[in-house]
Amino acid sequence: MNKKGSFYKFKMIINFLIWINSFLPKKINKFFLIIFRNTPTVIGVLIRYVLLKNICKKLGDNVVVYQHVVFDAPEMMEIGNEVSIHPFCYLAGAITIGNYVSIAHTTAFHSHNHTWGNKELPIKMNPVIVKRIVIQNDVWIACNCVILSGVEIGTRSVVGAGSIVTKSFEKNSIIVGNPAKILKAL
Ligand SMILES: CC(C)(COP(=O)(O)OP(=O)(O)OC[C@H]1O[C@@H](n2cnc3c(N)ncnc32)[C@H](O)[C@@H]1OP(=O)(O)O)[C@@H](O)C(=O)NCCC(=O)NCCS
């Protein structure tokens, strides 16, 4: 795929900013990610990219994070190339996102669940179980979806608006609904 656009044009400068920023501890970068969460325009996109590059386990090229996106535990995240995360998304914990993935606004990823086995303790004090969410390459997740713990969505799939994805799906599927089910193959 042809790599065009501002990111590749200015990649050397972006890499220089990443290098300078890498001298700051992760904790400070995470704090700045909150401070710059709502910064508009391409400036905000650039700042968030540089910060995330030094926080995430992996961050590819041209990852565009729009305003008001909340990252909870971004240090557990792996994100590929050419990914866009649109306004008001919420991403919590262990998440792997492949290449060419678009996540529309107000979509939430929750890789953890509370447990309730110990009746002596309130549910919120019981252990939390984390299962990684995996979004393979070339997936469009439409607006207002919820992707739950342990789910894997196969390559070249579409998740329709408002879907609650509770289990994994094979590649080439359009899935919709609550709970999400296959509408048709792509
Ligand atoms: C899934 C989607 C891509 C449409 O796919 P499509 O192949 O054109 O589907 P159709 O419109 O032909 O609908 C087929 C059936 O699925 C249902 N359906 C479509 N989208 C649905 C959704 N998100 N949730 C539940 N059902 C849905 C339709 O009601 C229809 O049901 P019916 O056969 O009982 O009448 C689209 O509906 C969608 O969700 N788009 C997301 C838009 C969005 O979030 N944009 C954000 C900007 S990136």
The ligand as an SDF file (V2000), in Angstrom:
LIG
                    3D

 48 50  0  0  0  0  0  0  0  0999 V2000
  -23.6430   -2.5750    9.2590 C   0  0  0  0  0  0  0  0  0  0  0  0
  -23.7590   -1.4310    8.2690 C   0  0  0  0  0  0  0  0  0  0  0  0
  -22.3870   -1.0630    7.7450 C   0  0  0  0  0  0  0  0  0  0  0  0
  -24.7180   -1.7360    7.1200 C   0  0  0  0  0  0  0  0  0  0  0  0
  -24.4330   -2.8420    6.4180 O   0  0  0  0  0  0  0  0  0  0  0  0
  -25.3950   -3.2300    5.1800 P   0  0  0  0  0  0  0  0  0  0  0  0
  -24.7940   -4.4380    4.5810 O   0  0  0  0  0  0  0  0  0  0  0  0
  -25.5770   -2.0660    4.2880 O   0  0  0  0  0  0  0  0  0  0  0  0
  -26.7410   -3.6020    5.9200 O   0  0  0  0  0  0  0  0  0  0  0  0
  -28.2370   -3.2010    5.5550 P   0  0  0  0  0  0  0  0  0  0  0  0
  -28.4380   -1.7490    5.7360 O   0  0  0  0  0  0  0  0  0  0  0  0
  -28.5610   -3.7830    4.2020 O   0  0  0  0  0  0  0  0  0  0  0  0
  -29.0770   -3.9610    6.6560 O   0  0  0  0  0  0  0  0  0  0  0  0
  -29.2520   -5.3680    6.6600 C   0  0  0  0  0  0  0  0  0  0  0  0
  -30.0000   -5.7400    7.9360 C   0  0  0  0  0  0  0  0  0  0  0  0
  -29.1480   -5.5120    9.0570 O   0  0  0  0  0  0  0  0  0  0  0  0
  -29.7620   -4.6010    9.9770 C   0  0  0  0  0  0  0  0  0  0  0  0
  -28.7180   -3.7180   10.4800 N   0  0  0  0  0  0  0  0  0  0  0  0
  -27.8930   -2.9070    9.7740 C   0  0  0  0  0  0  0  0  0  0  0  0
  -27.0330   -2.2760   10.5850 N   0  0  0  0  0  0  0  0  0  0  0  0
  -27.3380   -2.6750   11.8270 C   0  0  0  0  0  0  0  0  0  0  0  0
  -26.7930   -2.3640   13.0950 C   0  0  0  0  0  0  0  0  0  0  0  0
  -25.7680   -1.5030   13.2120 N   0  0  0  0  0  0  0  0  0  0  0  0
  -27.3140   -2.9700   14.1820 N   0  0  0  0  0  0  0  0  0  0  0  0
  -28.3570   -3.8590   14.0590 C   0  0  0  0  0  0  0  0  0  0  0  0
  -28.8940   -4.1940   12.8720 N   0  0  0  0  0  0  0  0  0  0  0  0
  -28.3830   -3.6110   11.7780 C   0  0  0  0  0  0  0  0  0  0  0  0
  -30.7780   -3.8480    9.1430 C   0  0  0  0  0  0  0  0  0  0  0  0
  -31.8220   -3.3520    9.9410 O   0  0  0  0  0  0  0  0  0  0  0  0
  -31.2510   -4.9280    8.1870 C   0  0  0  0  0  0  0  0  0  0  0  0
  -32.1380   -5.7440    8.8870 O   0  0  0  0  0  0  0  0  0  0  0  0
  -33.3920   -6.4500    8.1230 P   0  0  0  0  0  0  0  0  0  0  0  0
  -32.7880   -7.3350    7.0710 O   0  0  0  0  0  0  0  0  0  0  0  0
  -34.0870   -7.2030    9.2120 O   0  0  0  0  0  0  0  0  0  0  0  0
  -34.1800   -5.3400    7.5370 O   0  0  0  0  0  0  0  0  0  0  0  0
  -24.4660   -0.1930    8.8340 C   0  0  0  0  0  0  0  0  0  0  0  0
  -25.7960   -0.4860    9.1470 O   0  0  0  0  0  0  0  0  0  0  0  0
  -23.7950    0.4110   10.0470 C   0  0  0  0  0  0  0  0  0  0  0  0
  -23.9550   -0.0320   11.1880 O   0  0  0  0  0  0  0  0  0  0  0  0
  -23.0460    1.4750    9.7460 N   0  0  0  0  0  0  0  0  0  0  0  0
  -22.2830    2.1780   10.7360 C   0  0  0  0  0  0  0  0  0  0  0  0
  -22.3010    3.6750   10.4870 C   0  0  0  0  0  0  0  0  0  0  0  0
  -21.3690    4.3730   11.4270 C   0  0  0  0  0  0  0  0  0  0  0  0
  -21.2860    4.0680   12.5970 O   0  0  0  0  0  0  0  0  0  0  0  0
  -20.6450    5.3100   10.9110 N   0  0  0  0  0  0  0  0  0  0  0  0
  -19.6820    6.0130   11.7480 C   0  0  0  0  0  0  0  0  0  0  0  0
  -18.7830    6.8040   10.9240 C   0  0  0  0  0  0  0  0  0  0  0  0
  -17.3190    5.8770   10.5040 S   0  0  0  0  0  0  0  0  0  0  0  0
  1  2  1  0
  2  3  1  0
  2  4  1  0
  2 36  1  0
  4  5  1  0
  5  6  1  0
  6  7  2  0
  6  8  1  0
  6  9  1  0
  9 10  1  0
 10 11  2  0
 10 12  1  0
 10 13  1  0
 13 14  1  0
 14 15  1  0
 15 16  1  0
 15 30  1  0
 16 17  1  0
 17 18  1  0
 17 28  1  0
 18 19  1  0
 18 27  1  0
 19 20  2  0
 20 21  1  0
 21 22  1  0
 21 27  2  0
 22 23  1  0
 22 24  2  0
 24 25  1  0
 25 26  2  0
 26 27  1  0
 28 29  1  0
 28 30  1  0
 30 31  1  0
 31 32  1  0
 32 33  2  0
 32 34  1  0
 32 35  1  0
 36 37  1  0
 36 38  1  0
 38 39  2  0
 38 40  1  0
 40 41  1  0
 41 42  1  0
 42 43  1  0
 43 44  2  0
 43 45  1  0
 45 46  1  0
 46 47  1  0
 47 48  1  0
M  END
$$$$
